[in-house]
Amino acid sequence: MVRLKDIAQEAGVSMMTVSRVMNGNKKEVSPKTAERILEIAARMGYVPNSSARSLASRSSRLIAAVLTDYGDARNPLCDSYNGCFFGEIARLVQSEGYDLMIHYVKDYKDISYSLKTWNVAGAVFLGMFDDTIREIQENNSIPLIFTDSYSSVRRIINVGIDDYEGGRLAAGHFLENGHTNLAFIGPKALGNGLIMHRLQGFCSCLRDAGVSLPQEHILPSGGEELTPLLEKLTSGPNPVTGIFTTSDTCALDLYYSASCLGLRVPEDLSIIGFDDLPHSSRSLPPLTTVRQDIFRKAEVACELLMKHIREPESPAENIVLDVSLVVRGSVKKR
Protein backbone atom coordinates (compact mmCIF):
# COMPACT_ATOMS: atom_id res chain seq x y z
CA MET A 1 0.00 0.00 0.00
CA VAL A 2 1.36 3.41 -0.98
CA ARG A 3 1.82 5.78 1.98
CA LEU A 4 2.20 9.55 2.23
CA LYS A 5 5.78 8.88 3.29
CA ASP A 6 6.46 7.12 -0.04
CA ILE A 7 5.09 10.06 -2.03
CA ALA A 8 7.07 12.54 0.08
CA GLN A 9 10.33 10.65 -0.55
CA GLU A 10 9.67 10.48 -4.28
CA ALA A 11 8.78 14.18 -4.48
CA GLY A 12 11.57 15.33 -2.16
CA VAL A 13 9.19 17.17 0.18
CA SER A 14 7.92 16.71 3.74
CA MET A 15 5.00 14.47 4.66
CA MET A 16 3.17 17.58 5.90
CA THR A 17 3.41 19.13 2.44
CA VAL A 18 2.04 15.96 0.84
CA SER A 19 -0.75 15.81 3.43
CA ARG A 20 -1.78 19.39 2.70
CA VAL A 21 -1.96 18.74 -1.04
CA MET A 22 -3.88 15.46 -0.69
CA ASN A 23 -6.39 17.15 1.63
CA GLY A 24 -6.97 19.95 -0.88
CA ASN A 25 -5.28 22.62 1.27
CA LYS A 26 -2.74 24.06 -1.16
CA LYS A 27 -2.44 27.60 0.20
CA GLU A 28 1.07 27.00 1.57
CA VAL A 29 2.28 24.90 -1.36
CA SER A 30 3.38 26.26 -4.72
CA PRO A 31 1.21 25.24 -7.69
CA LYS A 32 4.21 23.54 -9.33
CA THR A 33 4.96 21.44 -6.24
CA ALA A 34 1.29 20.56 -5.74
CA GLU A 35 1.00 19.44 -9.36
CA ARG A 36 4.13 17.27 -9.02
CA ILE A 37 2.82 15.65 -5.82
CA LEU A 38 -0.54 14.85 -7.40
CA GLU A 39 1.16 13.39 -10.46
CA ILE A 40 3.38 11.16 -8.30
CA ALA A 41 0.40 10.06 -6.18
CA ALA A 42 -1.58 9.12 -9.28
CA ARG A 43 1.38 7.27 -10.81
CA MET A 44 2.01 5.32 -7.60
CA GLY A 45 -1.69 4.48 -7.23
CA TYR A 46 -2.18 6.23 -3.88
CA VAL A 47 -5.65 5.83 -2.34
CA PRO A 48 -6.48 8.09 0.65
CA ASN A 49 -7.39 6.21 3.79
CA SER A 50 -10.17 8.39 5.20
CA SER A 51 -10.76 6.16 8.20
CA ALA A 52 -7.12 6.25 9.28
CA ARG A 53 -7.02 9.99 8.77
CA SER A 54 -10.12 10.45 10.92
CA LEU A 55 -8.74 8.29 13.73
CA ALA A 56 -5.43 10.09 13.70
CA SER A 57 -7.04 13.50 13.95
CA ARG A 58 -9.99 12.39 16.14
CA SER A 59 -12.20 14.08 13.58
CA SER A 60 -14.08 12.86 10.54
CA ARG A 61 -13.07 16.08 8.72
CA LEU A 62 -16.72 16.41 7.84
CA ILE A 63 -18.75 19.61 7.95
CA ALA A 64 -22.50 19.18 8.34
CA ALA A 65 -24.87 21.37 6.33
CA VAL A 66 -28.20 21.23 8.15
CA LEU A 67 -31.42 21.98 6.27
CA THR A 68 -35.06 21.62 7.27
CA ASP A 69 -36.97 18.96 5.36
CA TYR A 70 -40.62 19.99 5.36
CA GLY A 71 -41.66 16.68 3.84
CA ASP A 72 -43.19 18.11 0.66
CA ALA A 73 -42.51 16.89 -2.85
CA ARG A 74 -39.33 18.94 -3.35
CA ASN A 75 -36.13 18.31 -1.46
CA PRO A 76 -34.52 21.41 0.14
CA LEU A 77 -31.81 21.67 -2.52
CA CYS A 78 -34.45 22.26 -5.19
CA ASP A 79 -34.59 25.75 -3.73
CA SER A 80 -32.20 27.79 -5.87
CA TYR A 81 -30.91 29.81 -2.92
CA ASN A 82 -30.10 26.67 -0.91
CA GLY A 83 -28.36 25.12 -3.91
CA CYS A 84 -26.23 28.21 -4.58
CA PHE A 85 -25.28 28.72 -0.92
CA PHE A 86 -24.43 25.15 0.02
CA GLY A 87 -22.81 24.45 -3.34
CA GLU A 88 -20.38 27.27 -2.58
CA ILE A 89 -19.91 26.08 1.03
CA ALA A 90 -19.00 22.61 -0.30
CA ARG A 91 -16.38 24.08 -2.64
CA LEU A 92 -14.87 26.25 0.09
CA VAL A 93 -14.67 23.62 2.84
CA GLN A 94 -13.16 21.18 0.37
CA SER A 95 -10.38 23.67 -0.35
CA GLU A 96 -9.65 23.55 3.40
CA GLY A 97 -9.35 19.76 3.40
CA TYR A 98 -12.88 19.00 4.64
CA ASP A 99 -15.96 17.49 3.01
CA LEU A 100 -19.55 18.68 3.27
CA MET A 101 -22.29 16.33 4.47
CA ILE A 102 -25.83 17.45 3.65
CA HIS A 103 -28.14 16.55 6.51
CA TYR A 104 -31.92 16.99 6.34
CA VAL A 105 -33.88 17.24 9.59
CA LYS A 106 -37.59 17.27 10.31
CA ASP A 107 -37.16 17.51 14.07
CA TYR A 108 -34.20 19.50 15.40
CA LYS A 109 -34.25 17.38 18.57
CA ASP A 110 -32.43 14.75 16.51
CA ILE A 111 -29.64 17.02 15.34
CA SER A 112 -27.27 16.67 18.30
CA TYR A 113 -27.32 12.89 18.05
CA SER A 114 -26.55 13.06 14.34
CA LEU A 115 -23.68 15.53 14.75
CA LYS A 116 -22.07 13.40 17.44
CA THR A 117 -22.62 10.14 15.55
CA TRP A 118 -20.77 11.50 12.53
CA ASN A 119 -18.14 13.19 14.71
CA VAL A 120 -18.31 16.27 12.51
CA ALA A 121 -15.80 19.08 12.91
CA GLY A 122 -18.44 21.79 12.58
CA ALA A 123 -21.89 22.57 11.20
CA VAL A 124 -23.63 25.27 9.15
CA PHE A 125 -27.33 26.02 9.64
CA LEU A 126 -29.90 28.06 7.73
CA GLY A 127 -32.07 30.58 9.58
CA MET A 128 -33.60 29.27 12.80
CA PHE A 129 -35.37 30.60 15.88
CA ASP A 130 -34.05 31.06 19.40
CA ASP A 131 -35.46 27.94 21.07
CA THR A 132 -33.84 25.67 18.52
CA ILE A 133 -30.56 27.61 18.50
CA ARG A 134 -30.35 27.52 22.29
CA GLU A 135 -30.88 23.75 22.40
CA ILE A 136 -28.29 23.05 19.72
CA GLN A 137 -25.74 25.36 21.37
CA GLU A 138 -26.19 23.68 24.76
CA ASN A 139 -25.77 20.14 23.42
CA ASN A 140 -22.79 20.60 21.10
CA SER A 141 -19.26 21.90 21.65
CA ILE A 142 -18.18 22.01 17.99
CA PRO A 143 -18.21 25.28 15.99
CA LEU A 144 -21.77 26.03 14.87
CA ILE A 145 -22.28 28.65 12.17
CA PHE A 146 -25.80 30.03 11.82
CA THR A 147 -26.95 32.05 8.82
CA ASP A 148 -29.87 34.48 8.59
CA SER A 149 -30.76 33.98 12.27
CA TYR A 150 -32.02 36.93 14.30
CA SER A 151 -31.26 35.60 17.75
CA SER A 152 -30.96 36.86 21.31
CA VAL A 153 -28.93 33.79 22.26
CA ARG A 154 -25.53 34.81 23.59
CA ARG A 155 -22.34 33.69 21.83
CA ILE A 156 -24.04 32.81 18.57
CA ILE A 157 -21.89 32.86 15.44
CA ASN A 158 -24.09 34.21 12.67
CA VAL A 159 -23.76 35.56 9.14
CA GLY A 160 -26.72 37.44 7.75
CA ILE A 161 -27.81 40.31 5.56
CA ASP A 162 -29.68 43.56 6.13
CA ASP A 163 -33.13 42.13 5.39
CA TYR A 164 -34.87 45.21 6.79
CA GLU A 165 -33.01 47.47 4.38
CA GLY A 166 -33.89 45.09 1.54
CA GLY A 167 -37.58 45.64 2.25
CA ARG A 168 -37.10 49.41 2.34
CA LEU A 169 -35.26 49.36 -0.99
CA ALA A 170 -38.09 47.45 -2.66
CA ALA A 171 -40.76 49.80 -1.30
CA GLY A 172 -38.75 52.87 -2.24
CA HIS A 173 -38.41 51.71 -5.84
CA PHE A 174 -42.15 51.10 -6.15
CA LEU A 175 -42.89 54.56 -4.74
CA GLU A 176 -40.37 56.25 -7.05
CA ASN A 177 -42.23 54.68 -9.96
CA GLY A 178 -45.68 55.78 -8.81
CA HIS A 179 -46.95 52.51 -7.28
CA THR A 180 -48.98 52.87 -4.07
CA ASN A 181 -51.38 49.91 -4.23
CA LEU A 182 -48.94 47.14 -3.33
CA ALA A 183 -48.81 43.61 -1.96
CA PHE A 184 -46.30 41.40 -0.16
CA ILE A 185 -46.02 37.66 -0.88
CA GLY A 186 -43.71 35.23 0.87
CA PRO A 187 -43.50 32.53 3.53
CA LYS A 188 -45.42 33.33 6.69
CA ALA A 189 -43.69 36.11 8.64
CA LEU A 190 -43.04 34.57 12.05
CA GLY A 191 -41.38 35.87 15.20
CA ASN A 192 -38.04 37.53 14.59
CA GLY A 193 -37.19 35.77 11.33
CA LEU A 194 -35.79 37.20 8.11
CA ILE A 195 -39.22 37.29 6.40
CA MET A 196 -40.54 39.46 9.20
CA HIS A 197 -37.59 41.83 8.84
CA ARG A 198 -38.14 42.16 5.08
CA LEU A 199 -41.84 42.84 5.66
CA GLN A 200 -41.13 45.38 8.40
CA GLY A 201 -38.65 47.25 6.21
CA PHE A 202 -41.14 47.29 3.34
CA CYS A 203 -43.97 48.62 5.54
CA SER A 204 -41.70 51.17 7.25
CA CYS A 205 -40.74 52.82 3.97
CA LEU A 206 -44.37 52.89 2.83
CA ARG A 207 -45.50 54.47 6.13
CA ASP A 208 -42.82 57.15 5.83
CA ALA A 209 -44.42 58.08 2.49
CA GLY A 210 -47.95 58.01 3.90
CA VAL A 211 -48.85 54.76 2.14
CA SER A 212 -50.40 51.80 3.94
CA LEU A 213 -50.11 48.10 3.18
CA PRO A 214 -53.51 46.50 3.94
CA GLN A 215 -53.37 43.29 5.98
CA GLU A 216 -55.24 41.48 3.21
CA HIS A 217 -52.36 42.35 0.85
CA ILE A 218 -49.84 40.43 3.01
CA LEU A 219 -50.19 36.93 1.65
CA PRO A 220 -48.30 33.82 2.83
CA SER A 221 -47.03 31.48 0.18
CA GLY A 222 -45.44 28.10 0.81
CA GLY A 223 -44.80 27.06 -2.77
CA GLU A 224 -48.40 26.43 -3.75
CA GLU A 225 -50.02 27.63 -6.96
CA LEU A 226 -50.04 31.44 -6.91
CA THR A 227 -52.63 32.05 -9.63
CA PRO A 228 -55.65 32.24 -7.25
CA LEU A 229 -53.80 34.69 -4.99
CA LEU A 230 -52.79 36.84 -7.92
CA GLU A 231 -56.27 36.81 -9.42
CA LYS A 232 -57.66 38.05 -6.09
CA LEU A 233 -55.11 40.87 -5.90
CA THR A 234 -55.50 42.09 -9.48
CA SER A 235 -59.27 41.90 -9.89
CA GLY A 236 -61.83 44.50 -8.85
CA PRO A 237 -61.96 48.27 -9.23
CA ASN A 238 -58.62 48.96 -7.47
CA PRO A 239 -56.17 46.24 -8.55
CA VAL A 240 -52.72 45.87 -7.02
CA THR A 241 -50.08 47.24 -9.41
CA GLY A 242 -46.91 46.04 -7.66
CA ILE A 243 -45.86 42.97 -5.67
CA PHE A 244 -42.75 42.53 -3.52
CA THR A 245 -41.89 38.90 -2.91
CA THR A 246 -39.21 37.47 -0.65
CA SER A 247 -37.42 35.35 -3.25
CA ASP A 248 -36.62 35.42 -6.95
CA THR A 249 -38.09 31.93 -7.25
CA CYS A 250 -41.46 33.19 -6.02
CA ALA A 251 -41.18 36.21 -8.34
CA LEU A 252 -40.75 33.95 -11.36
CA ASP A 253 -43.69 31.84 -10.20
CA LEU A 254 -45.67 35.10 -10.24
CA TYR A 255 -44.50 35.67 -13.84
CA TYR A 256 -46.07 32.33 -14.75
CA SER A 257 -49.32 33.02 -12.87
CA ALA A 258 -49.58 36.46 -14.45
CA SER A 259 -49.26 34.89 -17.88
CA CYS A 260 -52.02 32.40 -17.03
CA LEU A 261 -54.29 35.32 -16.15
CA GLY A 262 -53.44 37.27 -19.29
CA LEU A 263 -51.44 39.86 -17.33
CA ARG A 264 -48.20 41.33 -18.66
CA VAL A 265 -45.13 42.12 -16.57
CA PRO A 266 -44.50 45.01 -16.14
CA GLU A 267 -47.28 46.61 -18.23
CA ASP A 268 -50.10 45.27 -16.03
CA LEU A 269 -48.17 44.16 -12.94
CA SER A 270 -44.79 45.18 -11.54
CA ILE A 271 -42.76 42.68 -9.50
CA ILE A 272 -39.65 42.92 -7.31
CA GLY A 273 -37.86 39.80 -6.08
CA PHE A 274 -35.14 39.09 -3.54
CA ASP A 275 -31.73 37.34 -3.81
CA ASP A 276 -30.58 38.09 -7.39
CA LEU A 277 -30.19 34.44 -8.33
CA PRO A 278 -28.33 33.73 -11.60
CA HIS A 279 -31.48 33.10 -13.64
CA SER A 280 -33.13 36.37 -12.58
CA SER A 281 -31.27 38.43 -15.15
CA ARG A 282 -32.33 36.00 -17.90
CA SER A 283 -36.07 36.06 -17.24
CA LEU A 284 -38.43 37.93 -19.56
CA PRO A 285 -38.50 40.71 -18.60
CA PRO A 286 -35.29 40.65 -16.53
CA LEU A 287 -36.25 40.77 -12.86
CA THR A 288 -35.72 43.81 -10.65
CA THR A 289 -34.58 42.38 -7.32
CA VAL A 290 -32.90 43.03 -3.99
CA ARG A 291 -29.43 41.57 -4.33
CA GLN A 292 -27.62 39.73 -1.61
CA ASP A 293 -24.13 38.38 -2.28
CA ILE A 294 -24.78 34.69 -1.67
CA PHE A 295 -21.24 33.69 -2.53
CA ARG A 296 -19.75 36.27 -0.17
CA LYS A 297 -22.08 35.06 2.57
CA ALA A 298 -20.85 31.50 2.02
CA GLU A 299 -17.25 32.71 2.03
CA VAL A 300 -17.68 34.57 5.34
CA ALA A 301 -19.47 31.57 6.89
CA CYS A 302 -16.62 29.28 5.85
CA GLU A 303 -13.97 31.71 7.13
CA LEU A 304 -15.70 31.85 10.52
CA LEU A 305 -16.07 28.09 10.62
CA MET A 306 -12.38 27.45 9.94
CA LYS A 307 -11.37 30.15 12.40
CA HIS A 308 -13.40 28.56 15.21
CA ILE A 309 -12.19 25.06 14.35
CA ARG A 310 -8.58 26.25 14.68
CA GLU A 311 -9.22 28.64 17.58
CA PRO A 312 -12.14 27.24 19.63
CA GLU A 313 -11.94 30.05 22.20
CA SER A 314 -12.45 32.79 19.62
CA PRO A 315 -15.32 35.15 20.53
CA ALA A 316 -18.69 34.80 18.82
CA GLU A 317 -19.37 37.12 15.89
CA ASN A 318 -22.50 38.41 14.18
CA ILE A 319 -21.73 39.70 10.68
CA VAL A 320 -24.34 41.59 8.67
CA LEU A 321 -23.71 42.02 4.94
CA ASP A 322 -25.18 44.83 2.86
CA VAL A 323 -27.86 44.43 0.20
CA SER A 324 -28.52 46.51 -2.91
CA LEU A 325 -31.28 47.01 -5.45
CA VAL A 326 -30.68 45.70 -8.97
CA VAL A 327 -32.98 47.60 -11.33
CA ARG A 328 -33.94 45.71 -14.47
CA GLY A 329 -37.23 45.54 -16.37
CA SER A 330 -39.98 44.23 -14.12
CA VAL A 331 -41.20 47.56 -12.67
CA LYS A 332 -43.12 50.03 -14.84
CA LYS A 333 -43.25 53.78 -14.19
CA ARG A 334 -46.87 54.81 -13.76
C-alpha positions in Angstrom: 0.0 0.0 0.0 1.4 3.4 -1.0 1.8 5.8 2.0 2.2 9.5 2.2 5.8 8.9 3.3 6.5 7.1 0.0 5.1 10.1 -2.0 7.1 12.5 0.1 10.3 10.7 -0.6 9.7 10.5 -4.3 8.8 14.2 -4.5 11.6 15.3 -2.2 9.2 17.2 0.2 7.9 16.7 3.7 5.0 14.5 4.7 3.2 17.6 5.9 3.4 19.1 2.4 2.0 16.0 0.8 -0.7 15.8 3.4 -1.8 19.4 2.7 -2.0 18.7 -1.0 -3.9 15.5 -0.7 -6.4 17.1 1.6 -7.0 20.0 -0.9 -5.3 22.6 1.3 -2.7 24.1 -1.2 -2.4 27.6 0.2 1.1 27.0 1.6 2.3 24.9 -1.4 3.4 26.3 -4.7 1.2 25.2 -7.7 4.2 23.5 -9.3 5.0 21.4 -6.2 1.3 20.6 -5.7 1.0 19.4 -9.4 4.1 17.3 -9.0 2.8 15.7 -5.8 -0.5 14.9 -7.4 1.2 13.4 -10.5 3.4 11.2 -8.3 0.4 10.1 -6.2 -1.6 9.1 -9.3 1.4 7.3 -10.8 2.0 5.3 -7.6 -1.7 4.5 -7.2 -2.2 6.2 -3.9 -5.7 5.8 -2.3 -6.5 8.1 0.7 -7.4 6.2 3.8 -10.2 8.4 5.2 -10.8 6.2 8.2 -7.1 6.2 9.3 -7.0 10.0 8.8 -10.1 10.4 10.9 -8.7 8.3 13.7 -5.4 10.1 13.7 -7.0 13.5 14.0 -10.0 12.4 16.1 -12.2 14.1 13.6 -14.1 12.9 10.5 -13.1 16.1 8.7 -16.7 16.4 7.8 -18.7 19.6 7.9 -22.5 19.2 8.3 -24.9 21.4 6.3 -28.2 21.2 8.2 -31.4 22.0 6.3 -35.1 21.6 7.3 -37.0 19.0 5.4 -40.6 20.0 5.4 -41.7 16.7 3.8 -43.2 18.1 0.7 -42.5 16.9 -2.9 -39.3 18.9 -3.4 -36.1 18.3 -1.5 -34.5 21.4 0.1 -31.8 21.7 -2.5 -34.4 22.3 -5.2 -34.6 25.7 -3.7 -32.2 27.8 -5.9 -30.9 29.8 -2.9 -30.1 26.7 -0.9 -28.4 25.1 -3.9 -26.2 28.2 -4.6 -25.3 28.7 -0.9 -24.4 25.2 0.0 -22.8 24.5 -3.3 -20.4 27.3 -2.6 -19.9 26.1 1.0 -19.0 22.6 -0.3 -16.4 24.1 -2.6 -14.9 26.3 0.1 -14.7 23.6 2.8 -13.2 21.2 0.4 -10.4 23.7 -0.4 -9.6 23.6 3.4 -9.3 19.8 3.4 -12.9 19.0 4.6 -16.0 17.5 3.0 -19.6 18.7 3.3 -22.3 16.3 4.5 -25.8 17.5 3.6 -28.1 16.5 6.5 -31.9 17.0 6.3 -33.9 17.2 9.6 -37.6 17.3 10.3 -37.2 17.5 14.1 -34.2 19.5 15.4 -34.3 17.4 18.6 -32.4 14.7 16.5 -29.6 17.0 15.3 -27.3 16.7 18.3 -27.3 12.9 18.1 -26.6 13.1 14.3 -23.7 15.5 14.7 -22.1 13.4 17.4 -22.6 10.1 15.5 -20.8 11.5 12.5 -18.1 13.2 14.7 -18.3 16.3 12.5 -15.8 19.1 12.9 -18.4 21.8 12.6 -21.9 22.6 11.2 -23.6 25.3 9.2 -27.3 26.0 9.6 -29.9 28.1 7.7 -32.1 30.6 9.6 -33.6 29.3 12.8 -35.4 30.6 15.9 -34.1 31.1 19.4 -35.5 27.9 21.1 -33.8 25.7 18.5 -30.6 27.6 18.5 -30.3 27.5 22.3 -30.9 23.8 22.4 -28.3 23.0 19.7 -25.7 25.4 21.4 -26.2 23.7 24.8 -25.8 20.1 23.4 -22.8 20.6 21.1 -19.3 21.9 21.6 -18.2 22.0 18.0 -18.2 25.3 16.0 -21.8 26.0 14.9 -22.3 28.7 12.2 -25.8 30.0 11.8 -27.0 32.1 8.8 -29.9 34.5 8.6 -30.8 34.0 12.3 -32.0 36.9 14.3 -31.3 35.6 17.7 -31.0 36.9 21.3 -28.9 33.8 22.3 -25.5 34.8 23.6 -22.3 33.7 21.8 -24.0 32.8 18.6 -21.9 32.9 15.4 -24.1 34.2 12.7 -23.8 35.6 9.1 -26.7 37.4 7.8 -27.8 40.3 5.6 -29.7 43.6 6.1 -33.1 42.1 5.4 -34.9 45.2 6.8 -33.0 47.5 4.4 -33.9 45.1 1.5 -37.6 45.6 2.3 -37.1 49.4 2.3 -35.3 49.4 -1.0 -38.1 47.5 -2.7 -40.8 49.8 -1.3 -38.8 52.9 -2.2 -38.4 51.7 -5.8 -42.1 51.1 -6.2 -42.9 54.6 -4.7 -40.4 56.2 -7.1 -42.2 54.7 -10.0 -45.7 55.8 -8.8 -46.9 52.5 -7.3 -49.0 52.9 -4.1 -51.4 49.9 -4.2 -48.9 47.1 -3.3 -48.8 43.6 -2.0 -46.3 41.4 -0.2 -46.0 37.7 -0.9 -43.7 35.2 0.9 -43.5 32.5 3.5 -45.4 33.3 6.7 -43.7 36.1 8.6 -43.0 34.6 12.0 -41.4 35.9 15.2 -38.0 37.5 14.6 -37.2 35.8 11.3 -35.8 37.2 8.1 -39.2 37.3 6.4 -40.5 39.5 9.2 -37.6 41.8 8.8 -38.1 42.2 5.1 -41.8 42.8 5.7 -41.1 45.4 8.4 -38.7 47.2 6.2 -41.1 47.3 3.3 -44.0 48.6 5.5 -41.7 51.2 7.3 -40.7 52.8 4.0 -44.4 52.9 2.8 -45.5 54.5 6.1 -42.8 57.1 5.8 -44.4 58.1 2.5 -48.0 58.0 3.9 -48.9 54.8 2.1 -50.4 51.8 3.9 -50.1 48.1 3.2 -53.5 46.5 3.9 -53.4 43.3 6.0 -55.2 41.5 3.2 -52.4 42.3 0.9 -49.8 40.4 3.0 -50.2 36.9 1.7 -48.3 33.8 2.8 -47.0 31.5 0.2 -45.4 28.1 0.8 -44.8 27.1 -2.8 -48.4 26.4 -3.8 -50.0 27.6 -7.0 -50.0 31.4 -6.9 -52.6 32.0 -9.6 -55.7 32.2 -7.2 -53.8 34.7 -5.0 -52.8 36.8 -7.9 -56.3 36.8 -9.4 -57.7 38.0 -6.1 -55.1 40.9 -5.9 -55.5 42.1 -9.5 -59.3 41.9 -9.9 -61.8 44.5 -8.8 -62.0 48.3 -9.2 -58.6 49.0 -7.5 -56.2 46.2 -8.5 -52.7 45.9 -7.0 -50.1 47.2 -9.4 -46.9 46.0 -7.7 -45.9 43.0 -5.7 -42.8 42.5 -3.5 -41.9 38.9 -2.9 -39.2 37.5 -0.6 -37.4 35.4 -3.3 -36.6 35.4 -7.0 -38.1 31.9 -7.3 -41.5 33.2 -6.0 -41.2 36.2 -8.3 -40.8 33.9 -11.4 -43.7 31.8 -10.2 -45.7 35.1 -10.2 -44.5 35.7 -13.8 -46.1 32.3 -14.8 -49.3 33.0 -12.9 -49.6 36.5 -14.4 -49.3 34.9 -17.9 -52.0 32.4 -17.0 -54.3 35.3 -16.1 -53.4 37.3 -19.3 -51.4 39.9 -17.3 -48.2 41.3 -18.7 -45.1 42.1 -16.6 -44.5 45.0 -16.1 -47.3 46.6 -18.2 -50.1 45.3 -16.0 -48.2 44.2 -12.9 -44.8 45.2 -11.5 -42.8 42.7 -9.5 -39.7 42.9 -7.3 -37.9 39.8 -6.1 -35.1 39.1 -3.5 -31.7 37.3 -3.8 -30.6 38.1 -7.4 -30.2 34.4 -8.3 -28.3 33.7 -11.6 -31.5 33.1 -13.6 -33.1 36.4 -12.6 -31.3 38.4 -15.2 -32.3 36.0 -17.9 -36.1 36.1 -17.2 -38.4 37.9 -19.6 -38.5 40.7 -18.6 -35.3 40.6 -16.5 -36.2 40.8 -12.9 -35.7 43.8 -10.7 -34.6 42.4 -7.3 -32.9 43.0 -4.0 -29.4 41.6 -4.3 -27.6 39.7 -1.6 -24.1 38.4 -2.3 -24.8 34.7 -1.7 -21.2 33.7 -2.5 -19.7 36.3 -0.2 -22.1 35.1 2.6 -20.9 31.5 2.0 -17.2 32.7 2.0 -17.7 34.6 5.3 -19.5 31.6 6.9 -16.6 29.3 5.8 -14.0 31.7 7.1 -15.7 31.9 10.5 -16.1 28.1 10.6 -12.4 27.5 9.9 -11.4 30.2 12.4 -13.4 28.6 15.2 -12.2 25.1 14.3 -8.6 26.2 14.7 -9.2 28.6 17.6 -12.1 27.2 19.6 -11.9 30.0 22.2 -12.5 32.8 19.6 -15.3 35.2 20.5 -18.7 34.8 18.8 -19.4 37.1 15.9 -22.5 38.4 14.2 -21.7 39.7 10.7 -24.3 41.6 8.7 -23.7 42.0 4.9 -25.2 44.8 2.9 -27.9 44.4 0.2 -28.5 46.5 -2.9 -31.3 47.0 -5.5 -30.7 45.7 -9.0 -33.0 47.6 -11.3 -33.9 45.7 -14.5 -37.2 45.5 -16.4 -40.0 44.2 -14.1 -41.2 47.6 -12.7 -43.1 50.0 -14.8 -43.3 53.8 -14.2 -46.9 54.8 -13.8 
